Amino acid sequence: MNSIAYYGNPWVGMFAKTNNSITIVPVDAQDKMIDIITERLGTSVIKTSIAESNISGLYCVMNSSGMVVPNITTDEEISFLKKSGLNIYRSKEIQNAHGNNIVVNDKGGIISDRITREETLRMQDTLGVDLVQIQIAGYHTVGSCCIATNKGFLTHFKTSEEEFSAIESALKVRGSKGTANMGAGFVTLGVIANDKGYVAGAATSAFELGRIEEALGLI
């Protein structure tokens, strides 16, 4: 099974974030959701809040080197997350939904053109990659429009050819345009993925699942 929901909500990318080793999920995540994530992504699962909220997927961004969390993340949450072994940076950026604003793998990344240069440089240090400022499909929230692994990426179906080339160059992998959850271009909100596998929101069609697998280099 590659489809999951968080208490019936198919926008699973809002609530969870993963790299190749760990997956962050809400403290009240159901056992079934955790079992599927463990099987499909091959990671250990960490139950935690970020900024005392369950929408960790919107708030954080991470790769194998580090994690960026918002300025409203508590000291207790920071201490808990550091036990994962990741380099944790609590950003001072006022636009703090980092999962919406950044997409990253271990090779590169893209970031909203609304993020300050100073904060971009600090995030680069944490994540260990260069972050390129662009828009996707006319949206500043590039993190919600594109999901990437070290094998590929899936981006909003309205991504222009110029934007697509910029994404390929920044992430240093090939990818495809597509959708999740029955036609939504904000693919990151409906998909959680790493190099080992993926899970998608329960509303995602079989056709979309096939496109996701192909785009992320999983077939």
BAFI-3210 file (N, C-alpha, C; in Angstrom, 3 decimals, decimal comma, padded with zeros to 6 digits):
// residues 219
n [1|2|3|4|5|6|7|8|9|10|11|12|13|14|15|16|17|18|19|20|21|22|23|24|25|26|27|28|29|30|31|32|33|34|35|36|37|38|39|40|41|42|43|44|45|46|47|48|49|50|51|52|53|54|55|56|57|58|59|60|61|62|63|64|65|66|67|68|69|70|71|72|73|74|75|76|77|78|79|80|81|82|83|84|85|86|87|88|89|90|91|92|93|94|95|96|97|98|99|100|101|102|103|104|105|106|107|108|109|110|111|112|113|114|115|116|117|118|119|120|121|122|123|124|125|126|127|128|129|130|131|132|133|134|135|136|137|138|139|140|141|142|143|144|145|146|147|148|149|150|151|152|153|154|155|156|157|158|159|160|161|162|163|164|165|166|167|168|169|170|171|172|173|174|175|176|177|178|179|180|181|182|183|184|185|186|187|188|189|190|191|192|193|194|195|196|197|198|199|200|201|202|203|204|205|206|207|208|209|210|211|212|213|214|215|216|217|218|219]
n.u [000,839|000,612|-000,766|-001,941|-003,558|-004,028|-005,851|-008,051|-007,408|-006,056|-003,857|-001,067|001,552|001,538|001,781|003,960|007,494|010,413|013,706|016,360|016,749|015,183|011,751|009,613|006,722|003,384|002,651|000,388|000,081|-001,376|-001,045|-001,278|-000,628|002,039|003,151|002,915|004,506|007,008|007,432|007,353|009,100|011,346|012,504|013,339|010,869|009,947|008,052|006,820|006,084|006,185|006,774|004,764|002,730|000,921|001,509|004,024|005,155|004,660|006,084|008,839|011,962|014,133|017,159|019,740|021,732|020,826|018,254|015,816|013,947|011,088|011,050|009,393|009,587|009,879|012,229|012,345|011,441|013,488|015,676|014,818|014,678|017,354|018,395|018,158|020,435|020,759|021,800|020,350|018,654|017,192|015,380|015,395|013,755|010,828|008,846|007,854|007,006|008,654|008,600|006,855|008,278|010,758|012,511|014,458|017,214|019,964|021,758|021,217|019,071|015,993|014,532|012,109|011,695|011,145|012,463|014,938|018,311|020,271|019,146|018,852|021,517|022,265|020,569|021,566|024,063|023,249|021,897|023,752|023,883|023,589|021,104|018,748|017,031|013,864|010,666|007,823|005,557|004,491|004,191|005,327|005,724|007,608|008,338|005,973|005,219|006,942|008,542|011,389|013,920|017,078|017,033|015,168|012,566|009,269|007,141|004,897|002,147|001,824|004,284|006,618|008,643|011,081|011,266|011,286|013,730|015,430|014,900|015,828|018,543|019,218|018,598|019,956|019,053|016,872|013,391|009,741|006,607|003,547|000,751|-001,086|-003,399|-005,839|-005,502|-004,213|-001,773|000,010|002,148|003,831|002,344|000,811|002,400|004,950|008,352|011,413|014,722|014,228|011,533|008,015|005,037|001,659|-001,130|-004,383|-006,310|-005,100|-004,864|-004,549|-003,249|-001,879|-000,192|001,508|002,829|004,126|005,909|007,515|008,574|010,093|012,062|011,693|010,982]
n.v [-001,204|002,169|004,398|006,727|008,296|010,996|010,809|010,703|012,805|013,506|015,049|014,416|015,286|017,664|017,031|015,407|014,783|013,678|012,138|010,080|008,539|009,157|009,808|012,418|012,643|013,557|013,733|012,322|010,502|007,772|004,224|002,627|004,394|004,926|002,357|001,908|003,974|003,239|000,806|001,533|003,731|003,008|003,977|005,090|006,265|009,340|010,718|013,865|017,288|020,409|023,720|023,478|022,247|020,064|020,182|019,509|018,970|021,233|023,109|022,403|021,657|019,233|017,357|014,884|016,078|018,171|020,065|022,573|024,600|026,518|029,867|029,797|027,368|025,374|025,351|022,867|021,178|021,559|020,433|017,772|017,086|017,280|014,945|013,213|013,381|015,136|018,311|021,065|023,978|026,809|028,957|032,513|033,681|035,412|034,409|031,522|028,951|026,612|024,197|024,768|026,645|025,787|023,343|020,460|018,248|015,975|017,060|019,607|022,546|024,484|027,671|029,920|033,095|035,069|034,831|036,095|037,033|036,726|034,819|032,717|032,009|031,023|028,833|027,313|026,597|024,892|022,833|022,028|022,471|024,354|026,870|027,848|030,678|030,762|030,890|028,681|027,651|030,155|030,553|031,604|029,855|027,542|025,167|023,801|023,115|021,335|018,229|016,441|013,910|012,173|010,879|011,867|014,246|015,601|017,918|020,772|020,656|022,826|023,944|025,931|025,544|026,843|027,165|024,476|023,576|025,067|023,918|021,281|021,862|022,988|020,955|018,837|016,440|014,448|014,888|015,058|016,562|016,720|015,553|015,219|013,603|013,593|015,553|017,846|020,368|021,053|019,237|018,419|018,574|016,365|014,120|012,040|011,362|009,533|008,289|005,600|004,995|005,898|007,502|008,387|010,688|009,476|010,107|010,085|009,102|005,987|006,403|008,793|007,853|006,211|008,112|009,563|007,637|007,202|009,809|010,221|008,394|005,748|003,438]
n.w [000,000|-000,937|-000,264|002,124|004,962|007,236|009,894|008,140|006,474|003,372|002,768|003,354|003,313|004,661|007,272|007,800|007,352|005,644|005,450|004,247|006,468|008,778|009,664|010,351|012,239|013,407|016,964|017,570|015,554|013,788|014,384|012,087|010,006|010,672|010,424|007,648|006,632|007,712|006,399|003,631|003,337|004,694|007,063|010,424|012,720|014,078|016,549|016,973|017,800|016,022|016,659|018,479|017,081|014,808|012,137|010,877|008,388|006,882|008,284|008,499|006,793|005,380|004,798|004,306|005,729|007,429|009,210|008,861|010,923|012,095|013,576|015,749|016,927|019,824|022,621|023,845|021,808|019,936|021,320|021,465|018,729|018,001|018,933|016,877|015,466|013,410|012,068|013,409|012,551|013,790|012,191|011,668|009,903|008,930|007,321|007,900|007,174|006,255|004,878|002,851|001,467|000,622|-001,281|-001,209|-001,819|-001,350|-003,022|-003,937|-003,971|-004,020|-003,330|-002,005|-003,562|-001,841|000,520|002,696|001,786|003,744|005,511|003,723|003,218|005,736|005,938|003,833|004,881|006,934|005,571|003,761|001,019|-002,073|-002,446|-004,712|-005,797|-007,119|-008,832|-009,046|-011,406|-011,246|-008,562|-005,336|-003,278|-003,473|-002,255|-001,769|-004,267|-005,455|-005,042|-003,985|-004,351|-004,091|-006,424|-008,200|-009,166|-008,601|-009,968|-009,978|-012,221|-013,895|-014,212|-015,914|-018,921|-018,703|-015,922|-015,240|-016,279|-014,664|-012,168|-012,555|-012,912|-010,422|-008,521|-009,531|-010,603|-012,673|-013,586|-013,471|-014,458|-012,596|-010,584|-007,452|-005,207|-006,769|-008,906|-007,886|-008,033|-006,081|-005,101|-003,015|-000,724|-000,821|-000,925|000,481|000,408|-000,161|-001,062|-001,003|-001,230|-001,357|-000,062|-000,654|-000,532|000,334|-001,548|-003,977|-007,349|-009,231|-011,651|-011,075|-009,036|-010,495|-012,092|-010,103|-009,026|-011,269|-011,751|-009,450|-009,699|-008,888|-010,132]
ca.u [000,000|001,348|-001,670|-002,238|-004,256|-003,863|-007,218|-008,912|-006,900|-005,099|-002,728|-000,134|002,778|001,403|001,970|005,167|008,648|011,352|014,915|016,576|016,960|014,115|010,528|008,957|005,261|002,754|002,683|-000,800|-000,012|-001,932|-000,125|-001,346|000,145|003,452|003,552|003,069|005,686|008,193|007,599|007,584|010,225|012,501|013,112|012,787|009,833|010,029|006,834|007,131|005,449|007,062|006,034|003,603|001,712|001,079|001,789|005,479|005,513|004,641|007,006|010,264|012,555|015,307|017,823|020,583|022,681|020,247|016,838|015,484|012,659|010,703|011,461|008,454|009,876|010,242|013,530|012,179|011,372|014,831|016,485|014,354|015,054|018,801|018,716|018,180|021,776|020,772|022,107|019,069|018,732|015,942|015,496|014,809|012,921|009,439|008,031|008,433|006,520|009,795|008,208|006,206|009,166|012,043|012,590|015,879|017,713|021,341|022,582|020,914|017,739|015,411|013,947|011,251|012,395|010,766|013,318|016,073|019,600|020,955|018,596|019,163|022,888|022,292|019,925|022,520|025,064|022,625|021,503|024,933|023,672|023,220|019,670|018,519|015,744|013,025|009,252|007,341|004,181|004,066|004,022|006,511|005,827|008,186|008,379|004,698|005,005|007,931|009,119|012,605|014,816|018,351|016,814|014,278|011,641|007,941|006,823|003,557|001,856|001,895|005,665|007,045|009,854|012,211|011,309|011,646|015,179|016,079|014,765|016,774|019,897|019,423|018,517|020,918|018,384|015,800|012,077|008,558|005,478|002,466|-000,245|-001,401|-004,740|-006,842|-005,329|-003,591|-000,403|000,848|002,421|004,494|001,330|000,156|003,375|006,149|009,221|012,866|015,333|013,804|010,131|007,123|003,623|000,868|-002,437|-005,349|-007,125|-004,279|-005,324|-003,551|-002,462|-000,971|000,817|002,479|003,633|004,971|006,990|008,422|009,264|011,037|013,068|011,443|010,672]
ca.v [000,000|003,421|005,497|006,887|009,517|011,362|010,967|010,958|013,916|012,961|015,967|013,844|016,063|018,750|016,534|014,585|015,097|012,557|012,000|008,648|007,850|009,385|010,484|013,160|012,553|014,145|012,906|011,470|009,714|006,445|003,103|002,178|005,356|004,708|001,075|002,057|004,817|002,434|-000,188|002,121|004,668|002,352|004,870|005,141|007,298|010,174|011,454|015,153|018,501|021,532|024,934|022,967|021,987|018,784|020,394|019,519|018,983|022,617|023,942|022,069|021,072|018,478|016,369|014,021|016,887|019,020|020,410|023,959|024,706|027,927|030,617|029,527|026,048|025,514|024,820|021,437|020,501|021,596|019,446|016,451|016,858|017,121|013,552|012,494|013,497|016,169|019,689|021,763|025,431|027,528|030,140|033,781|034,148|035,610|033,481|030,356|027,652|026,245|023,117|025,400|027,606|025,191|021,928|020,144|016,884|016,050|017,602|021,012|022,939|025,742|028,393|031,043|034,354|035,997|034,598|037,019|036,458|036,353|033,547|031,704|031,562|030,212|027,557|026,570|026,018|023,790|021,757|021,604|022,578|025,665|027,082|028,768|031,364|030,804|030,596|027,520|027,834|031,467|030,583|031,802|028,715|026,486|023,908|023,102|022,789|020,381|017,308|015,897|012,968|012,125|010,135|012,579|015,212|015,783|019,333|021,241|020,388|024,074|024,425|026,316|024,851|027,561|026,789|023,059|023,491|025,618|022,918|020,207|022,362|023,206|019,702|017,921|015,185|014,594|014,763|015,177|017,320|015,830|015,957|014,268|013,777|013,872|016,731|018,995|020,630|021,245|017,815|018,144|018,447|015,070|013,035|011,973|010,480|009,544|007,474|004,205|004,806|007,042|007,311|009,500|010,846|008,440|010,532|010,025|008,061|005,022|007,065|009,718|007,057|005,787|009,276|009,885|006,645|007,460|011,088|010,119|007,380|004,590|002,267]
ca.w [000,000|-001,005|000,054|003,539|005,356|008,637|010,387|007,000|005,673|002,412|002,558|004,322|003,321|005,627|008,633|007,940|006,521|005,725|004,650|004,038|007,739|009,748|009,241|011,417|012,180|014,592|018,175|017,608|014,316|014,005|014,188|010,694|009,226|010,988|009,853|006,197|006,427|008,012|005,341|002,317|003,323|005,275|008,048|011,767|012,815|015,271|016,857|017,590|017,294|015,692|017,018|019,217|016,064|014,120|010,711|010,730|006,982|006,422|009,050|008,418|005,589|005,800|003,957|005,129|006,493|008,442|009,220|009,172|011,597|012,230|014,764|016,842|017,484|021,240|023,026|024,110|020,506|019,363|022,036|021,062|017,334|017,916|019,228|015,598|014,901|012,384|012,392|013,442|012,542|014,031|011,339|012,088|008,796|009,349|006,519|008,571|006,690|005,419|003,982|001,705|000,810|000,232|-001,648|-001,141|-001,678|-000,846|-004,100|-004,155|-003,524|-004,474|-002,208|-002,376|-003,800|-000,782|001,679|002,689|001,419|004,972|005,988|002,719|003,439|006,954|005,610|003,013|005,779|007,663|004,666|003,024|-000,427|-002,578|-002,614|-005,827|-005,696|-008,309|-008,635|-009,788|-011,890|-010,807|-007,106|-004,509|-002,350|-004,308|-001,514|-001,892|-005,679|-005,956|-004,068|-004,588|-003,691|-004,811|-007,664|-009,121|-008,569|-009,158|-009,837|-010,347|-013,636|-014,656|-014,244|-017,267|-019,361|-018,121|-014,512|-015,162|-016,491|-013,475|-011,106|-012,876|-012,672|-008,984|-007,766|-010,157|-010,952|-013,652|-012,979|-014,315|-013,936|-012,218|-009,590|-006,383|-004,630|-007,804|-009,740|-007,220|-008,434|-004,901|-004,921|-001,746|000,316|-000,957|-001,088|001,314|-000,379|-000,068|-002,102|-000,872|-001,571|-001,175|000,227|-001,161|000,065|-000,031|-002,696|-005,186|-008,274|-009,676|-012,700|-010,405|-008,345|-011,494|-012,463|-008,947|-008,988|-012,411|-011,555|-008,344|-010,020|-008,028|-010,950]
c.u [000,871|000,487|-001,976|-003,046|-003,976|-005,230|-008,166|-008,442|-005,834|-003,885|-001,608|001,178|002,724|001,880|003,272|006,252|009,676|012,671|015,151|016,704|015,793|012,912|009,901|007,450|004,671|002,748|001,481|-000,988|-000,473|-000,898|-000,111|-000,522|001,643|003,957|003,795|004,303|006,963|008,479|008,021|008,801|011,484|013,240|012,633|011,826|009,962|008,717|007,199|006,212|006,545|006,245|004,716|002,416|001,962|001,439|003,291|005,920|005,516|005,745|008,481|010,668|013,827|015,872|018,736|021,520|022,037|018,771|016,692|014,080|012,344|011,104|010,556|008,591|010,373|011,632|013,455|012,135|012,741|015,710|016,118|014,813|016,558|019,232|018,749|019,562|021,886|021,221|020,803|019,299|017,341|016,044|014,833|013,887|011,458|008,478|008,505|007,859|007,549|009,495|007,503|007,181|010,455|011,830|014,065|016,095|019,145|022,293|022,384|019,522|017,266|014,643|013,124|012,078|011,989|011,611|014,546|017,370|020,342|020,465|018,878|020,558|022,997|021,644|020,842|023,571|024,505|022,384|022,664|024,807|023,406|021,709|019,452|017,129|015,042|011,563|008,919|005,875|003,610|003,898|005,370|006,767|006,343|008,225|007,097|004,475|005,929|008,447|010,285|013,257|016,148|018,245|015,943|013,426|010,315|007,551|005,428|003,319|001,897|003,296|006,070|008,323|011,098|012,386|011,772|013,150|015,948|016,028|015,761|018,206|020,197|019,497|019,454|020,354|017,324|014,455|010,965|007,548|004,367|001,557|-000,349|-002,817|-005,765|-006,707|-004,672|-002,136|000,553|001,246|003,059|003,496|000,659|001,088|004,488|007,080|010,681|013,423|014,836|012,371|009,317|005,787|002,899|-000,481|-003,452|-006,224|-006,371|-004,694|-004,190|-002,660|-001,444|000,136|001,912|003,397|004,588|006,168|008,010|009,237|010,350|012,067|012,939|010,991|011,716]
c.v [001,251|004,624|005,530|008,156|009,756|011,737|011,394|012,072|013,396|013,851|015,617|014,616|017,271|018,319|015,777|015,047|013,994|012,871|010,501|007,847|007,962|010,048|011,132|013,060|013,209|013,176|011,972|010,650|008,296|005,355|002,640|003,083|005,124|003,410|001,189|002,893|004,009|001,449|000,455|003,030|004,087|003,193|004,548|006,314|008,028|010,936|012,755|016,229|019,452|022,794|024,561|022,700|020,629|018,951|020,524|019,580|020,371|023,444|023,645|021,578|020,370|017,628|015,545|014,798|017,658|019,264|021,888|023,988|026,183|028,548|030,375|028,114|026,202|024,930|023,318|020,639|020,466|020,522|018,029|016,125|016,636|015,694|012,701|012,507|014,542|017,508|020,480|023,271|026,027|028,880|031,362|034,362|034,262|034,752|032,075|029,011|027,098|025,091|023,626|026,212|027,026|023,748|021,586|018,638|016,997|016,661|019,098|021,348|024,221|026,353|029,557|032,310|035,428|035,834|035,498|036,289|035,967|034,997|032,418|031,144|030,676|028,843|026,695|025,886|024,797|022,585|021,262|021,646|024,036|025,728|028,183|029,376|031,398|030,758|029,338|027,750|029,181|031,609|030,815|030,597|027,476|025,135|023,116|022,566|021,711|019,527|016,593|014,856|013,042|011,373|010,883|013,590|015,204|017,228|019,636|021,104|021,642|024,690|024,733|025,567|025,515|027,209|025,344|022,874|024,001|024,634|021,773|020,623|022,487|021,898|018,625|016,511|015,486|014,406|014,884|016,102|016,351|016,423|014,891|014,553|014,298|015,267|017,937|019,143|020,840|019,877|017,490|017,954|017,077|013,881|013,174|010,977|010,622|008,618|006,033|003,965|006,058|006,568|008,563|009,541|009,870|008,816|010,447|008,848|007,123|005,619|008,012|008,969|006,605|006,919|009,674|008,932|006,904|008,720|010,982|009,008|006,112|003,352|002,120]
c.w [000,000|-000,632|001,548|003,756|006,836|009,175|009,264|006,084|004,700|002,171|003,534|004,396|004,232|007,007|008,851|006,979|006,718|005,047|004,499|005,320|008,709|009,083|010,467|011,219|013,433|015,774|018,251|016,333|014,622|013,717|012,737|009,794|009,432|010,367|008,353|005,880|006,643|006,898|004,026|002,245|003,949|006,295|009,455|011,819|014,143|015,431|017,566|017,046|016,847|015,869|017,699|018,283|015,428|012,644|010,457|009,277|006,379|007,064|008,819|007,042|006,014|004,682|004,860|006,043|007,631|008,277|009,586|009,754|011,836|013,561|015,960|017,401|018,915|021,514|023,267|022,807|019,836|020,008|021,616|019,638|017,178|018,231|017,962|014,968|013,815|012,955|012,305|013,467|012,742|013,327|011,960|011,024|009,230|008,538|006,889|008,179|005,709|004,474|002,738|000,855|000,266|-000,208|-001,784|-001,216|-001,157|-001,865|-004,316|-003,664|-004,175|-003,311|-002,728|-002,563|-002,793|000,487|001,586|002,356|002,657|005,487|005,005|002,936|004,679|006,717|004,750|003,883|006,508|006,768|003,798|001,519|-000,798|-002,771|-003,644|-005,708|-007,048|-007,870|-009,432|-010,134|-011,430|-009,313|-006,408|-003,604|-003,078|-003,592|-001,589|-003,301|-006,212|-004,816|-004,730|-003,705|-004,436|-006,124|-008,667|-008,398|-009,313|-008,912|-010,381|-011,849|-014,502|-014,651|-015,681|-017,635|-018,803|-016,644|-014,352|-015,328|-015,280|-012,313|-011,331|-012,550|-011,182|-008,207|-008,294|-010,352|-012,001|-012,962|-013,983|-013,657|-013,569|-011,174|-008,499|-005,898|-005,642|-008,409|-009,110|-007,652|-007,278|-004,359|-003,569|-000,614|000,286|-001,025|-000,046|000,640|000,014|-001,149|-002,101|-001,311|-001,332|-000,638|-000,244|-000,461|-000,497|-001,220|-004,019|-006,054|-008,660|-010,755|-012,070|-009,679|-009,306|-011,910|-011,338|-008,894|-010,085|-012,179|-010,499|-008,529|-009,213|-008,791|-012,047]
res [m|n|s|i|a|y|y|g|n|p|w|v|g|m|f|a|k|t|n|n|s|i|t|i|v|p|v|d|a|q|d|k|m|i|d|i|i|t|e|r|l|g|t|s|v|i|k|t|s|i|a|e|s|n|i|s|g|l|y|c|v|m|n|s|s|g|m|v|v|p|n|i|t|t|d|e|e|i|s|f|l|k|k|s|g|l|n|i|y|r|s|k|e|i|q|n|a|h|g|n|n|i|v|v|n|d|k|g|g|i|i|s|d|r|i|t|r|e|e|t|l|r|m|q|d|t|l|g|v|d|l|v|q|i|q|i|a|g|y|h|t|v|g|s|c|c|i|a|t|n|k|g|f|l|t|h|f|k|t|s|e|e|e|f|s|a|i|e|s|a|l|k|v|r|g|s|k|g|t|a|n|m|g|a|g|f|v|t|l|g|v|i|a|n|d|k|g|y|v|a|g|a|a|t|s|a|f|e|l|g|r|i|e|e|a|l|g|l|i]
***
